[in-house]
């Protein structure tokens, strides 16, 4: 699985410089993505054809709009073409999901994420050029929002409370450095618990172990501390 950083770079975007998003479809997943991104300091346009859903979220995002997302002129008037990333979270109307994704691409949005509800739906979204297809539940909305804005994270799993285990592509700035030189535990409250190097999983890591290009790091800690570390590079 390629990280979002990799996918965004392939689309000509820098993950660390994302600042605006549009979320189309404000069910449980879409609403949780929109609110989480806004709370993290990003500008969010929230869109749905259901006035009640828009009313519920309007105080929690930068801009909320009732519109038919299968109408390209309505999308254009809402400013969808100006955002960095669009998340199409239309849950049960496959036709509307596909058409909305197509129109967003037609508007020139560089990176489109869409929710699929079946394998055929996923295949169609892939065919029309959607950059990332997800199968989320409600709590996955928060997860996707966090993955979007934390550089180099491939995936993560909950460990306990505010602590997670992250699967991370090492940023170029730390390639060649030793575990001791990084001193993540002292500086950021993070610990590298294992390194995947090709087919080998290295655990019980020596302080003199050097990070290599192509490694996958398994780091335990909080999102806040990981973000602080990555933003300092």
C-alpha positions as CSV (number, residue, x, y, z in Angstrom):
1,X,0.0,0.0,0.0
2,X,1.4,3.4,-1.0
3,X,1.2,6.2,1.5
4,X,-0.9,9.3,1.0
5,X,2.3,11.3,0.8
6,X,3.4,9.2,-2.2
7,X,0.0,9.4,-3.9
8,X,-0.2,13.2,-3.3
9,X,3.3,13.7,-4.7
10,X,2.3,11.7,-7.8
11,X,-0.6,14.1,-8.2
12,X,1.7,17.1,-7.9
13,X,0.8,18.0,-4.3
14,X,2.9,18.5,-1.2
15,X,1.1,16.9,1.8
16,X,2.7,19.3,4.2
17,X,1.2,22.3,2.3
18,X,-2.4,21.1,2.0
19,X,-4.8,23.7,3.4
20,X,-8.2,23.3,1.9
21,X,-10.7,20.4,1.4
22,X,-14.2,19.8,0.2
23,X,-16.3,17.0,1.6
24,X,-19.3,16.0,-0.6
25,X,-21.8,13.8,1.2
26,X,-22.4,14.5,4.9
27,X,-23.3,11.1,6.3
28,X,-21.6,9.8,9.4
29,X,-18.3,9.3,7.6
30,X,-18.3,12.5,5.6
31,X,-19.3,14.6,8.5
32,X,-16.6,13.2,10.7
33,X,-13.9,13.8,8.0
34,X,-15.1,17.4,7.6
35,X,-15.3,18.2,11.3
36,X,-11.9,16.6,12.0
37,X,-10.1,18.4,9.3
38,X,-11.6,21.8,10.4
39,X,-10.6,21.1,14.0
40,X,-7.1,20.4,12.8
41,X,-6.9,23.9,11.3
42,X,-7.9,23.4,7.7
43,X,-10.5,25.1,5.6
44,X,-13.4,22.8,4.7
45,X,-16.3,23.1,2.3
46,X,-19.0,20.7,3.4
47,X,-21.6,19.8,0.7
48,X,-24.8,17.8,0.7
49,X,-28.2,17.9,-1.0
50,X,-29.9,17.3,2.3
51,X,-30.6,20.6,4.0
52,X,-30.8,19.1,7.4
53,X,-27.3,17.6,7.2
54,X,-25.8,20.9,6.1
55,X,-27.6,22.7,8.9
56,X,-26.1,20.3,11.4
57,X,-22.6,20.9,10.3
58,X,-22.5,24.5,9.3
59,X,-21.2,25.8,12.6
60,X,-18.3,23.4,12.5
61,X,-16.8,24.1,9.1
62,X,-15.6,27.1,7.1
63,X,-18.4,26.8,4.6
64,X,-21.4,24.6,4.2
65,X,-23.6,24.4,1.1
66,X,-26.8,22.6,0.1
67,X,-26.5,21.6,-3.6
68,X,-26.8,18.8,-6.1
69,X,-23.2,17.5,-6.6
70,X,-24.1,16.0,-10.0
71,X,-24.5,19.6,-11.3
72,X,-21.1,20.9,-12.3
73,X,-22.2,24.5,-12.3
74,X,-23.3,24.2,-8.7
75,X,-20.0,22.6,-7.7
76,X,-18.1,25.4,-9.5
77,X,-20.2,28.1,-7.8
78,X,-19.3,26.5,-4.4
79,X,-15.6,26.8,-5.3
80,X,-14.8,23.1,-5.3
81,X,-12.3,23.6,-8.1
82,X,-10.1,25.7,-5.8
83,X,-9.5,23.2,-3.0
84,X,-6.5,20.9,-2.7
85,X,-8.4,17.6,-2.1
86,X,-12.0,16.6,-2.6
87,X,-13.5,13.7,-0.6
88,X,-16.6,12.2,-2.2
89,X,-18.5,10.4,0.6
90,X,-21.9,9.7,-1.0
91,X,-22.9,6.5,0.7
92,X,-25.7,4.7,-1.1
93,X,-26.2,6.3,-4.5
94,X,-23.5,4.8,-6.7
95,X,-24.6,6.8,-9.8
96,X,-24.3,10.1,-7.9
97,X,-21.0,9.0,-6.4
98,X,-19.4,8.2,-9.8
99,X,-20.8,11.2,-11.5
100,X,-19.7,13.6,-8.7
101,X,-16.2,12.1,-8.8
102,X,-16.1,12.6,-12.6
103,X,-17.3,16.2,-12.4
104,X,-14.8,17.0,-9.6
105,X,-12.0,15.6,-11.8
106,X,-13.4,17.6,-14.8
107,X,-13.1,20.8,-12.6
108,X,-9.4,20.2,-12.3
109,X,-9.1,19.0,-8.7
110,X,-5.8,17.3,-8.5
111,X,-6.6,14.7,-5.8
112,X,-10.0,13.0,-5.3
113,X,-10.8,10.5,-2.6
114,X,-14.1,8.6,-2.9
115,X,-16.0,6.2,-0.6
116,X,-17.0,2.8,-2.2
117,X,-19.7,0.5,-0.9
118,X,-18.8,-2.5,-3.0
119,X,-16.1,-4.0,-5.2
120,X,-17.8,-3.1,-8.5
121,X,-18.2,0.5,-7.1
122,X,-14.5,0.5,-6.3
123,X,-13.6,-0.7,-9.8
124,X,-15.7,2.0,-11.5
125,X,-14.1,4.7,-9.3
126,X,-10.6,3.4,-10.2
127,X,-11.5,3.4,-13.9
128,X,-12.6,7.1,-13.9
129,X,-9.3,8.2,-12.2
130,X,-10.2,8.5,-8.5
131,X,-6.9,8.8,-6.7
132,X,-7.8,6.9,-3.5
133,X,-10.9,4.7,-2.8
134,X,-11.8,3.9,0.8
135,X,-14.3,1.6,2.6
136,X,-14.8,3.4,5.8
137,X,-17.1,3.2,8.8
138,X,-17.9,6.2,11.0
139,X,-14.6,6.1,13.1
140,X,-12.6,5.8,9.9
141,X,-13.6,9.4,9.0
142,X,-11.3,10.7,11.7
143,X,-8.7,8.2,10.7
144,X,-8.7,9.3,7.1
145,X,-8.5,13.0,8.0
146,X,-5.5,12.3,10.3
147,X,-3.7,10.3,7.6
148,X,-4.3,13.1,5.1
149,X,-2.4,15.7,7.1
150,X,0.4,13.7,8.8
151,X,3.2,13.2,6.3
152,X,4.5,9.8,5.3
153,X,2.0,7.7,7.4
154,X,1.1,4.6,5.5
155,X,-1.3,3.4,8.2
156,X,-1.7,3.1,11.9
157,X,-3.5,1.1,14.6
158,X,-4.9,2.1,18.0
159,X,-2.8,0.9,20.8
160,X,-4.4,2.4,23.9
161,X,-5.8,5.8,24.9
162,X,-4.0,8.5,22.9
163,X,-1.3,6.1,21.8
164,X,-1.0,4.5,18.3
165,X,1.4,2.4,16.4
166,X,2.3,4.1,13.1
167,X,3.6,2.5,9.9
168,X,5.8,5.2,8.4
169,X,7.9,5.8,5.3
170,X,11.1,7.5,6.6
171,X,11.3,11.1,5.4
172,X,14.4,11.8,3.4
173,X,15.8,14.0,6.1
174,X,16.3,11.1,8.5
175,X,17.7,8.6,6.0
176,X,21.2,7.7,7.1
177,X,20.7,8.8,10.7
178,X,21.0,6.4,13.6
179,X,18.3,5.7,16.2
180,X,20.6,7.4,18.8
181,X,21.0,10.5,16.7
182,X,17.2,10.8,16.3
183,X,16.6,10.3,20.0
184,X,12.8,10.3,19.4
185,X,12.0,9.2,22.9
186,X,13.7,12.1,24.6
187,X,12.8,14.7,22.0
188,X,9.3,13.7,21.0
189,X,8.0,11.0,23.3
190,X,8.1,8.5,20.4
191,X,9.7,5.1,20.1
192,X,10.8,3.1,17.0
193,X,9.8,-0.4,18.0
194,X,10.6,-2.2,14.7
195,X,11.9,-1.7,11.2
196,X,10.7,-3.5,8.1
197,X,13.7,-3.8,5.7
198,X,12.7,-5.8,2.6
199,X,11.5,-9.2,3.9
200,X,13.3,-8.8,7.2
201,X,11.6,-7.4,10.3
202,X,14.2,-5.9,12.7
203,X,13.2,-5.7,16.4
204,X,15.2,-5.1,19.5
205,X,16.8,-2.2,17.6
206,X,20.3,-1.1,18.4
207,X,20.9,2.7,19.0
208,X,23.5,2.5,16.2
209,X,21.0,1.1,13.7
210,X,20.8,3.5,10.7
211,X,17.6,4.3,8.9
212,X,17.8,3.2,5.2
213,X,15.9,4.4,2.2
214,X,13.0,2.0,1.6
215,X,12.7,1.0,5.3
216,X,9.2,1.0,6.9
217,X,9.3,2.3,10.5
218,X,6.9,1.1,13.2
219,X,6.7,4.0,15.7
220,X,4.6,4.1,18.9
221,X,3.3,7.4,20.3
222,X,0.6,10.0,19.7
223,X,-0.5,11.8,16.5
224,X,0.4,15.1,18.1
225,X,4.0,14.1,18.9
226,X,4.5,12.4,15.5
227,X,3.3,15.5,13.8
228,X,5.7,17.7,15.8
229,X,8.6,15.5,14.8
230,X,7.7,15.4,11.1
231,X,7.1,19.1,10.9
232,X,10.5,19.9,12.4
233,X,12.3,18.1,9.5
